[in-house]
Amino acid sequence: LWRLGYCARLLKTNHFRTAASNTSFPAVWMLLAQHSGRIPGLFVVVKKNTFFTMPETVEDKTNPELYLPHPGVRGMTLLDREAFKRTVVVPALKVKKEIVHHVLKSLKQSVLQRPGLKRVVEDPEDEDSRFVILDPHKVPEFSLGESEQQVLKQLSVHPEVSKYHLELTYENFKSEEILRAVLPEGQEVTSGFSRVGHIAHLNLRDHQLPYRHLIGQVIMDKNPGITCVVNKTNIIDSTYRNFEMEVLAGENNLVTKVKENNISYELDFSKVYWNPRLSTEHGRIVALLRAGDVLFDVFAGVGPFAIPAAKRKCRVFANDLNPESYSWLLHNCKLNKVDTRVRAFNMDGRAFLRGPVREELSKELPLLEEEQKTAFHIVMNLPALALEFLDAFRHLLVGEPCSPAALPTVHCYGFSKHSNPARDIQERAEAALGTSLAGRCSTFQVRNVAPNKEMLCLSFQIPADVLYKRPCP
């Protein structure tokens, strides 16, 4: 008898810790027989009469697929929402409807917390009761812990956990879960995108292209306010900074309205450049300006530097080579009521520097007095090419240099794949200017554009010996 009791305890400890144990009964009782050594008759009887039924297997913490769509959707290219339906068995408590609130509050660590799924459902057999759905990851064995049972006892709730068949539909799954279930296993899932007003802008990889229309529809379904999804089909054109795109889902309307730093802009996303990831950088540069300063925006786009600068009562000269950008720049200046403070140009960047910028600096700098606090800033946000335009500052002005404090400050953007991107940007700027900027410049890392590709901003005052050409004696 003592041996039998010992073996029973051993069996309970080693093999009944989880209700989902896969241990087979012959093997379990063989272990019992090995430990007892003297009860073969008992072993034979129990083996013939299997009285214990294993509970239904439920996904536990080790199974992340509990809330994944039906596996049959793998490889789908045309969205079929009905195919995503799936029924899972989850733990639930039967509770009188008048105390549901108290149960939810007391068991908040164990109650289902998944967005989009009800935590309380009706009991079809008892209108006075409700089922409180529990998190199967927190209650994997369909039994509550001692502390939870004590809480239920105080509320006069029976602690028995029921099995509830929960139906999951397309609406219950997140976009990333849907795409991971559809795309081939092991391949990268893209659920992120840039939002430009009502447009979601994707940059899909080659292996995702066969699923592009499904991906577009899922992104539109799961993000309220998105009514058009596009995918970039080529690299940015270096001349006009726009790119070809394909509409994957929704309406073919690419004229949109965006808001950045409390300022509204309207634009045709298919014809001009707009990057919502540069919002912080636009704000950083504009914060350097004070009322009365002068800003020359060489590659202005639709005005994300120019218009907020004008809002700060700066005088702005804004230029863009793209006729569409120029047109939307004028439109946005009127939209934000700063058209009287912004002079817009539709020129090549180098021609703009050697024309309107030279003319304005030649007129303004000689008139500045020592105590005058007007500052001149030149923004050159064309990261792919802007550094090549710096040679336009060589001997841009003729005459005696002005006060060093009045020399214009340049904020020039560039891309770098170098191991030391700050040094790379500085050296390329020095080559274009023909002078050293050591101790006279600063670099700011704007963002990581791609693996091993950084976007930086190099800020410096143009050295007087670069900007001025002294008149011949």
C-alpha positions as CSV (number, residue, x, y, z in Angstrom):
1,L,0.0,0.0,0.0
2,W,2.8,2.4,0.8
3,R,4.5,1.7,-2.5
4,L,1.2,2.3,-4.3
5,G,0.7,5.6,-2.6
6,Y,4.2,6.7,-3.4
7,C,3.8,5.7,-7.0
8,A,0.5,7.6,-7.3
9,R,2.1,10.8,-5.9
10,L,5.0,10.4,-8.3
11,L,2.7,9.9,-11.2
12,K,0.7,13.0,-10.2
13,T,3.8,15.1,-9.9
14,N,5.5,14.1,-13.1
15,H,2.7,13.5,-15.5
16,F,-0.4,15.5,-14.6
17,R,1.0,19.0,-14.3
18,T,-0.7,20.1,-17.5
19,A,-4.1,19.1,-18.8
20,A,-2.7,19.0,-22.3
21,S,0.0,16.4,-21.5
22,N,0.6,14.0,-24.4
23,T,1.8,11.1,-22.1
24,S,0.1,7.9,-23.2
25,F,-1.5,5.6,-20.6
26,P,0.4,2.5,-21.3
27,A,3.7,4.4,-20.8
28,V,2.4,6.0,-17.6
29,W,1.3,2.8,-16.0
30,M,4.5,1.1,-17.1
31,L,6.3,3.7,-15.0
32,L,3.9,2.9,-12.1
33,A,4.7,-0.8,-12.5
34,Q,8.4,-0.2,-12.6
35,H,8.2,1.7,-9.3
36,S,5.9,-0.7,-7.6
37,G,7.5,-3.9,-8.8
38,R,4.8,-6.1,-7.2
39,I,1.5,-5.2,-8.7
40,P,1.4,-6.6,-12.2
41,G,-2.2,-7.6,-11.8
42,L,-3.3,-4.1,-11.1
43,F,-1.3,-2.9,-14.2
44,V,-3.2,-5.4,-16.4
45,V,-6.6,-4.4,-15.1
46,V,-6.1,-0.7,-15.5
47,K,-4.6,-1.1,-19.0
48,K,-7.7,-2.9,-20.1
49,N,-10.1,-0.3,-18.6
50,T,-9.1,3.2,-19.5
51,F,-11.2,5.2,-17.2
52,F,-9.5,8.6,-17.6
53,T,-10.3,10.8,-20.5
54,M,-7.8,13.5,-21.5
55,P,-9.3,17.0,-21.7
56,E,-9.6,18.7,-25.2
57,T,-6.2,20.0,-26.3
58,V,-6.0,23.8,-26.2
59,E,-3.2,26.0,-27.5
60,D,-1.2,27.3,-24.6
61,K,1.6,29.9,-24.2
62,T,3.9,27.8,-26.3
63,N,1.5,28.0,-29.3
64,P,1.4,31.5,-30.8
65,E,-1.1,30.3,-33.5
66,L,-4.1,30.5,-31.2
67,Y,-5.4,33.7,-32.8
68,L,-4.1,33.1,-36.4
69,P,-6.5,32.9,-39.3
70,H,-7.5,29.5,-40.8
71,P,-4.4,27.9,-42.3
72,G,-6.2,27.4,-45.6
73,V,-5.7,31.0,-46.5
74,R,-2.0,30.5,-47.2
75,G,-1.1,31.6,-50.8
76,M,-4.3,33.6,-51.3
77,T,-3.9,36.4,-53.8
78,L,-7.5,37.6,-54.1
79,L,-9.0,38.5,-50.7
80,D,-11.8,36.2,-49.5
81,R,-12.8,37.4,-46.1
82,E,-15.0,34.3,-45.4
83,A,-12.0,32.0,-45.6
84,F,-10.5,33.6,-42.5
85,K,-13.1,32.2,-40.2
86,R,-11.9,30.0,-37.4
87,T,-13.3,28.5,-34.2
88,V,-11.1,28.2,-31.1
89,V,-12.0,26.7,-27.7
90,V,-11.3,29.2,-24.9
91,P,-12.0,29.1,-21.1
92,A,-15.1,30.9,-19.8
93,L,-16.8,31.5,-16.5
94,K,-20.6,31.4,-16.1
95,V,-21.6,34.4,-14.1
96,K,-24.9,36.0,-13.0
97,K,-25.3,39.1,-15.2
98,E,-25.7,41.4,-12.2
99,I,-22.2,40.7,-10.9
100,V,-20.4,40.6,-14.2
101,H,-18.8,43.9,-13.6
102,H,-17.3,42.8,-10.3
103,V,-15.9,39.6,-11.8
104,L,-14.3,41.6,-14.6
105,K,-12.7,43.9,-12.1
106,S,-11.5,41.1,-9.8
107,L,-10.1,38.9,-12.6
108,K,-8.7,41.6,-14.9
109,Q,-5.4,39.7,-15.2
110,S,-7.1,36.6,-16.4
111,V,-9.9,38.0,-18.6
112,L,-9.5,38.1,-22.4
113,Q,-7.9,41.5,-23.4
114,R,-7.8,41.1,-27.2
115,P,-9.1,44.2,-29.0
116,G,-12.2,43.5,-31.1
117,L,-13.3,40.5,-29.1
118,K,-16.1,40.6,-26.6
119,R,-15.1,39.7,-23.0
120,V,-18.7,39.1,-22.0
121,V,-21.2,37.1,-24.1
122,E,-24.7,35.9,-23.6
123,D,-25.6,32.4,-22.3
124,P,-28.1,31.0,-24.9
125,E,-29.5,28.6,-22.3
126,D,-29.9,31.1,-19.4
127,E,-30.9,34.7,-20.0
128,D,-29.9,35.6,-16.4
129,S,-26.3,34.5,-16.9
130,R,-23.4,35.6,-19.0
131,F,-20.1,34.0,-20.0
132,V,-17.0,35.9,-19.1
133,I,-14.3,34.9,-21.6
134,L,-10.9,34.2,-20.1
135,D,-7.5,34.5,-21.7
136,P,-6.4,31.0,-22.8
137,H,-2.8,32.0,-22.3
138,K,-3.5,32.9,-18.7
139,V,-5.8,29.9,-18.0
140,P,-4.2,27.1,-20.2
141,E,-5.5,24.2,-18.1
142,F,-9.1,25.4,-17.9
143,S,-8.7,25.8,-14.2
144,L,-8.1,29.0,-12.2
145,G,-5.4,29.4,-9.6
146,E,-6.0,29.3,-5.8
147,S,-6.1,33.1,-5.5
148,E,-8.7,33.5,-8.4
149,Q,-10.8,30.8,-6.8
150,Q,-10.8,32.6,-3.5
151,V,-11.9,35.8,-5.2
152,L,-14.8,34.0,-6.9
153,K,-15.8,32.3,-3.6
154,Q,-16.2,35.8,-2.1
155,L,-18.5,36.8,-5.0
156,S,-20.4,33.5,-4.7
157,V,-19.4,32.4,-8.2
158,H,-18.8,28.7,-8.9
159,P,-15.1,28.5,-10.0
160,E,-15.7,25.8,-12.6
161,V,-14.2,26.9,-16.0
162,S,-16.3,26.0,-19.1
163,K,-15.2,25.5,-22.6
164,Y,-16.5,28.2,-25.0
165,H,-16.3,27.9,-28.7
166,L,-15.2,31.3,-29.9
167,E,-15.6,32.1,-33.6
168,L,-13.0,34.4,-35.1
169,T,-13.6,36.2,-38.4
170,Y,-11.6,38.4,-40.7
171,E,-12.6,41.4,-38.7
172,N,-11.0,40.0,-35.5
173,F,-7.5,39.6,-37.0
174,K,-4.9,42.4,-37.2
175,S,-3.4,43.2,-40.6
176,E,0.0,41.8,-39.7
177,E,-1.7,38.5,-38.6
178,I,-3.6,38.3,-41.9
179,L,-0.6,39.0,-44.1
180,R,1.6,36.6,-42.2
181,A,-1.0,33.9,-42.7
182,V,-1.3,34.6,-46.4
183,L,2.3,35.1,-47.5
184,P,4.6,32.1,-47.9
185,E,6.1,31.0,-44.6
186,G,9.4,32.5,-43.7
187,Q,9.0,35.6,-46.0
188,E,9.0,39.1,-44.7
189,V,5.7,40.6,-44.0
190,T,5.2,44.4,-44.6
191,S,2.3,45.9,-42.7
192,G,3.9,49.3,-42.2
193,F,3.2,52.2,-44.6
194,S,3.5,56.0,-44.9
195,R,0.2,57.8,-44.6
196,V,-0.3,60.9,-46.7
197,G,-3.9,62.1,-46.0
198,H,-6.2,59.4,-47.2
199,I,-3.4,57.6,-49.0
200,A,-1.4,54.7,-47.7
201,H,2.0,54.5,-49.4
202,L,3.7,51.1,-49.5
203,N,7.1,50.1,-50.7
204,L,6.7,46.3,-51.4
205,R,9.5,43.8,-51.9
206,D,9.6,41.6,-55.0
207,H,8.3,38.5,-53.2
208,Q,5.2,40.5,-52.1
209,L,4.2,41.7,-55.5
210,P,2.0,38.7,-56.4
211,Y,-0.1,39.6,-53.2
212,R,0.0,43.4,-53.7
213,H,-3.7,43.9,-54.3
214,L,-4.6,41.7,-51.3
215,I,-2.1,43.6,-49.2
216,G,-3.6,46.9,-50.3
217,Q,-7.1,45.8,-49.5
218,V,-6.1,44.6,-46.0
219,I,-4.3,47.9,-45.3
220,M,-7.4,49.8,-46.3
221,D,-9.8,47.6,-44.4
222,K,-7.8,47.8,-41.1
223,N,-7.0,51.5,-41.1
224,P,-10.0,53.9,-40.9
225,G,-9.7,56.9,-43.2
226,I,-7.5,55.2,-45.7
227,T,-9.4,55.1,-49.0
228,C,-6.4,54.7,-51.4
229,V,-3.4,52.4,-51.2
230,V,-0.4,52.8,-53.6
231,N,2.9,51.1,-54.2
232,K,6.0,52.7,-55.4
233,T,7.1,51.2,-58.7
234,N,10.4,52.9,-59.3
235,I,13.0,54.9,-57.5
236,I,12.6,58.6,-56.9
237,D,13.3,60.7,-60.0
238,S,16.3,62.9,-59.1
239,T,15.0,65.8,-61.2
240,Y,11.5,66.3,-59.8
241,R,11.7,64.1,-56.7
242,N,8.6,62.1,-57.5
243,F,8.1,58.4,-58.5
244,E,5.7,56.3,-60.5
245,M,3.1,54.4,-58.4
246,E,0.4,51.8,-58.8
247,V,-2.9,52.0,-57.1
248,L,-3.4,48.7,-55.3
249,A,-6.8,49.3,-53.7
250,G,-9.5,52.0,-53.3
251,E,-10.2,55.1,-55.3
252,N,-7.8,56.5,-57.8
253,N,-7.6,59.9,-56.2
254,L,-4.1,61.0,-55.4
255,V,-4.9,64.7,-54.6
256,T,-4.8,64.8,-50.8
257,K,-4.7,67.1,-47.8
258,V,-2.2,66.6,-45.0
259,K,-1.5,68.4,-41.7
260,E,2.0,68.8,-40.4
261,N,3.0,70.7,-37.3
262,N,-0.5,72.3,-37.2
263,I,-0.2,73.6,-40.8
264,S,-2.3,72.2,-43.7
265,Y,-1.0,71.3,-47.1
266,E,-2.7,70.2,-50.3
267,L,-0.9,68.3,-53.0
268,D,-1.0,65.7,-55.7
269,F,1.0,62.8,-54.3
270,S,1.7,61.3,-57.7
271,K,3.4,64.5,-59.0
272,V,5.2,66.1,-56.0
273,Y,7.5,64.9,-53.2
274,W,6.1,64.5,-49.7
275,N,7.6,62.5,-46.9
276,P,5.7,62.5,-43.5
277,R,8.8,61.1,-41.8
278,L,10.5,64.5,-42.2
279,S,7.9,66.3,-40.0
280,T,10.3,66.5,-37.0
281,E,13.2,67.8,-39.1
282,H,11.0,70.5,-40.7
283,G,10.1,71.6,-37.2
284,R,13.7,71.6,-36.0
285,I,15.0,73.9,-38.7
286,V,12.0,76.3,-38.5
287,A,12.6,76.5,-34.7
288,L,16.0,78.1,-35.4
289,L,14.4,81.1,-37.2
290,R,13.2,84.3,-35.6
291,A,10.8,87.0,-36.8
292,G,12.6,89.2,-39.3
293,D,15.0,86.5,-40.5
294,V,15.4,85.6,-44.2
295,L,15.0,82.0,-45.5
296,F,16.1,80.8,-48.9
297,D,14.6,77.4,-49.6
298,V,16.4,76.1,-52.7
299,F,14.4,72.9,-53.1
300,A,11.1,73.9,-51.5
301,G,8.7,71.3,-52.7
302,V,5.1,72.2,-51.6
303,G,6.4,74.4,-48.7
304,P,7.1,72.4,-45.5
305,F,10.0,74.7,-44.6
306,A,8.8,77.9,-46.4
307,I,5.3,78.1,-45.1
308,P,6.0,77.6,-41.3
309,A,8.9,80.0,-41.6
310,A,6.6,82.6,-43.1
311,K,4.2,81.9,-40.2
312,R,7.0,83.0,-37.9
313,K,7.1,86.3,-39.8
314,C,10.3,85.5,-41.7
315,R,10.8,86.7,-45.3
316,V,11.0,83.6,-47.5
317,F,12.3,83.0,-51.0
318,A,11.2,79.5,-52.0
319,N,12.2,77.7,-55.2
320,D,11.4,74.4,-56.9
321,L,12.3,73.1,-60.4
322,N,9.2,70.9,-60.6
323,P,6.3,72.9,-62.1
324,E,3.8,70.9,-60.1
325,S,5.6,71.6,-56.8
326,Y,5.8,75.3,-57.7
327,S,2.0,75.3,-58.5
328,W,1.2,73.6,-55.2
329,L,3.6,75.8,-53.3
330,L,1.7,78.9,-54.5
331,H,-1.6,77.2,-53.6
332,N,-0.5,76.3,-50.1
333,C,0.9,79.8,-49.4
334,K,-2.6,81.2,-50.2
335,L,-4.2,78.4,-48.2
336,N,-2.2,79.4,-45.2
337,K,-2.5,83.1,-45.8
338,V,1.3,83.7,-46.1
339,D,1.5,84.5,-49.8
340,T,2.5,88.1,-49.1
341,R,5.7,86.9,-47.2
342,V,6.8,84.2,-49.7
343,R,8.3,84.9,-53.1
344,A,8.1,81.7,-55.1
345,F,10.4,80.7,-58.0
346,N,10.3,77.8,-60.6
347,M,14.0,77.5,-61.4
348,D,17.0,75.2,-61.3
349,G,18.6,75.2,-57.8
350,R,22.0,76.5,-59.0
351,A,20.2,79.3,-61.1
352,F,18.2,80.2,-58.0
353,L,21.4,80.6,-55.9
354,R,23.2,82.6,-58.6
355,G,20.1,84.7,-59.3
356,P,17.6,85.7,-56.6
357,V,19.8,84.6,-53.7
358,R,22.8,86.5,-54.9
359,E,20.7,89.6,-55.7
360,E,19.1,89.6,-52.2
361,L,22.3,89.0,-50.3
362,S,24.2,91.6,-52.3
363,K,21.5,94.1,-51.4
364,E,20.9,93.2,-47.8
365,L,24.3,92.2,-46.3
366,P,26.1,95.6,-46.9
367,L,23.2,97.4,-45.1
368,L,23.4,95.3,-42.0
369,E,24.7,97.1,-38.9
370,E,26.7,95.4,-36.2
371,E,23.8,95.4,-33.7
372,Q,21.3,94.2,-36.3
373,K,20.0,90.7,-35.6
374,T,18.7,89.6,-38.9
375,A,19.9,86.1,-39.8
376,F,20.1,84.5,-43.3
377,H,19.4,80.8,-43.6
378,I,19.7,78.7,-46.8
379,V,17.9,75.3,-46.7
380,M,19.0,72.7,-49.3
381,N,16.8,69.6,-48.9
382,L,17.6,67.4,-51.9
383,P,19.7,64.7,-50.2
384,A,20.6,62.9,-53.3
385,L,22.2,65.9,-55.0
386,A,22.3,69.0,-52.7
387,L,26.0,68.6,-51.8
388,E,26.9,69.0,-55.5
389,F,25.2,72.4,-55.5
390,L,27.5,73.9,-52.8
391,D,30.1,75.0,-55.4
392,A,27.5,77.7,-56.4
393,F,28.6,79.6,-53.2
394,R,32.1,80.0,-54.4
395,H,32.6,83.8,-55.0
396,L,28.9,84.3,-55.1
397,L,29.3,87.9,-53.9
398,V,31.8,90.5,-54.8
399,G,33.2,93.1,-52.4
400,E,34.4,93.3,-48.8
401,P,33.1,90.6,-46.5
402,C,30.3,91.6,-44.1
403,S,30.4,91.0,-40.4
404,P,31.1,87.3,-39.6
405,A,27.9,87.1,-37.6
406,A,25.9,88.0,-40.7
407,L,27.3,85.3,-42.9
408,P,24.4,83.1,-44.2
409,T,23.9,79.7,-42.5
410,V,23.5,76.7,-44.8
411,H,21.5,73.6,-43.9
412,C,22.4,71.0,-46.5
413,Y,21.1,67.5,-46.6
414,G,22.8,64.4,-47.9
415,F,22.7,60.6,-47.9
416,S,25.7,58.5,-46.8
417,K,26.5,54.8,-46.8
418,H,29.9,55.4,-45.2
419,S,30.9,53.8,-41.9
420,N,31.4,57.4,-40.6
421,P,28.5,59.3,-42.3
422,A,29.2,62.6,-40.5
423,R,32.8,62.7,-41.7
424,D,31.7,61.6,-45.2
425,I,29.2,64.4,-45.5
426,Q,31.6,67.0,-44.2
427,E,34.4,65.9,-46.6
428,R,32.1,66.0,-49.6
429,A,30.9,69.5,-48.7
430,E,34.5,70.7,-48.2
431,A,35.4,69.3,-51.7
432,A,32.5,71.3,-53.2
433,L,33.3,74.5,-51.3
434,G,37.1,74.3,-51.7
435,T,37.8,74.9,-48.1
436,S,37.9,73.2,-44.7
437,L,34.9,73.2,-42.4
438,A,36.8,71.8,-39.4
439,G,35.4,73.4,-36.3
440,R,32.9,75.4,-38.3
441,C,30.1,73.0,-38.9
442,S,27.8,70.5,-37.2
443,T,26.0,67.4,-38.5
444,F,22.6,66.1,-37.4
445,Q,21.4,62.6,-38.2
446,V,17.9,63.0,-39.6
447,R,16.8,59.4,-40.1
448,N,17.9,55.9,-41.3
449,V,16.7,55.6,-44.9
450,A,17.7,52.0,-45.4
451,P,20.2,49.5,-44.0
452,N,23.6,51.3,-44.0
453,K,22.1,54.4,-45.5
454,E,21.7,57.6,-43.4
455,M,20.2,60.9,-44.1
456,L,22.1,63.8,-42.4
457,C,21.9,67.6,-42.2
458,L,25.2,69.5,-42.4
459,S,24.9,73.1,-41.0
460,F,27.6,75.7,-41.3
461,Q,28.1,79.4,-41.9
462,I,29.6,80.0,-45.4
463,P,33.2,81.1,-44.9
464,A,33.8,84.6,-46.0
465,D,36.7,83.6,-48.2
466,V,34.4,81.2,-50.1
467,L,31.4,83.5,-50.4
468,Y,33.2,86.7,-51.4
469,K,35.4,87.6,-54.3
470,R,37.4,90.6,-53.5
471,P,37.5,93.3,-56.2
472,C,40.7,93.6,-58.1
473,P,42.9,96.5,-56.7
